């Protein structure tokens, strides 16, 4: 079972189906990205990634774990920092490599988020 750590919008039924066709069965773990721009960005994003990895760990029965895939935050500054942090969220025994990133795109009226691509 794949684990998708989602820092963005909850997957729509269409996006879930498209993603399942590409990666197989998965569990979506939501980690909201709420940034307060009156505060420093890095500590907020570090805490957000830490909380997300703890949620993934709880799903897998561990204290902390890296996801198999991530949906980055829609906010570009936070997204860049999440990618960098996820690349180093593994143990010293495992070479750093960020999990594949799921890109969602808006489509239709009313707009909904659907699978755009998976970047490995």
C-alpha positions in Angstrom: 0.0 0.0 0.0 1.4 3.4 -1.0 1.3 6.4 1.2 0.6 9.8 -0.3 1.4 12.8 2.1 -0.8 15.6 0.8 0.2 19.2 1.8 -2.4 20.7 -0.6 -6.1 20.2 -1.4 -7.8 16.9 -0.7 -7.8 14.7 -3.7 -11.0 14.8 -5.7 -12.7 11.5 -6.6 -11.4 11.9 -10.2 -7.8 12.6 -9.0 -8.0 9.6 -6.6 -9.1 7.3 -9.4 -6.4 8.6 -11.8 -3.7 8.3 -9.2 -4.8 4.8 -8.2 -4.6 3.7 -11.9 -1.0 5.0 -11.9 0.4 3.9 -8.5 -2.1 1.3 -7.3 -3.9 1.4 -3.9 -2.9 4.2 -1.6 -3.7 6.0 1.6 -3.9 9.8 1.5 -2.5 11.5 4.6 -3.5 15.1 4.8 -1.1 17.7 6.3 -2.5 21.3 6.0 -0.2 24.0 4.9 -1.1 27.2 6.7 1.7 29.8 6.5 1.8 32.9 8.6 3.9 35.4 6.7 4.4 37.6 9.8 6.5 34.7 11.1 9.7 33.1 9.7 8.9 30.6 6.9 11.5 27.9 7.6 10.4 26.9 11.2 6.8 26.7 10.1 7.6 24.4 7.1 9.9 22.3 9.2 7.1 21.8 11.7 4.6 21.0 9.0 6.9 18.4 7.4 7.7 16.9 10.9 3.9 16.6 11.6 3.2 15.1 8.2 6.0 12.5 8.7 4.6 11.7 12.1 1.2 11.1 10.6 2.6 8.9 8.0 4.5 7.0 10.7 1.3 6.5 12.7 -0.4 5.0 9.6 2.5 2.6 9.2 2.8 1.8 12.9 6.0 3.9 13.5 6.8 7.1 15.3 8.0 8.8 12.1 8.3 7.7 8.5 8.8 9.2 5.0 5.9 8.9 2.5 6.1 7.1 -0.8 4.7 10.2 -2.7 4.0 13.8 -1.8 1.5 16.4 -3.0 3.4 19.6 -2.4 1.7 22.8 -1.0 0.2 25.0 -3.6 2.2 27.9 -2.1 5.4 27.9 -4.1 7.8 29.1 -1.4 6.7 26.5 1.0 6.6 23.8 -1.8 10.3 24.4 -2.5 11.3 24.1 1.1 9.1 21.0 1.6 10.9 19.3 -1.3 14.3 20.1 0.1 13.3 18.9 3.6 11.7 15.7 2.3 14.9 14.9 0.4 16.7 14.7 3.8 13.9 13.2 5.9 15.4 9.8 5.7 17.9 8.1 8.0 21.7 8.3 7.6 21.6 4.8 6.3 19.5 5.7 3.3 20.8 8.1 0.7 18.6 11.2 0.5 16.1 11.1 -2.4 12.8 12.9 -2.2 9.7 10.8 -2.9 8.0 11.3 -6.3 5.9 14.4 -6.4 2.3 14.4 -7.5 1.3 17.5 -9.5 -2.4 18.4 -9.4 -4.0 20.7 -12.0 -7.3 22.5 -12.0 -9.9 21.4 -14.6 -13.5 21.9 -15.4 -16.3 24.1 -14.2 -16.7 24.2 -11.3 -12.9 23.7 -11.0 -11.7 20.5 -9.5 -8.2 19.1 -9.0 -7.2 16.2 -11.2 -3.9 14.3 -11.7 -1.5 16.4 -13.9 1.6 14.3 -13.6 4.0 12.3 -11.3 7.5 13.6 -11.2 10.1 11.1 -10.1 
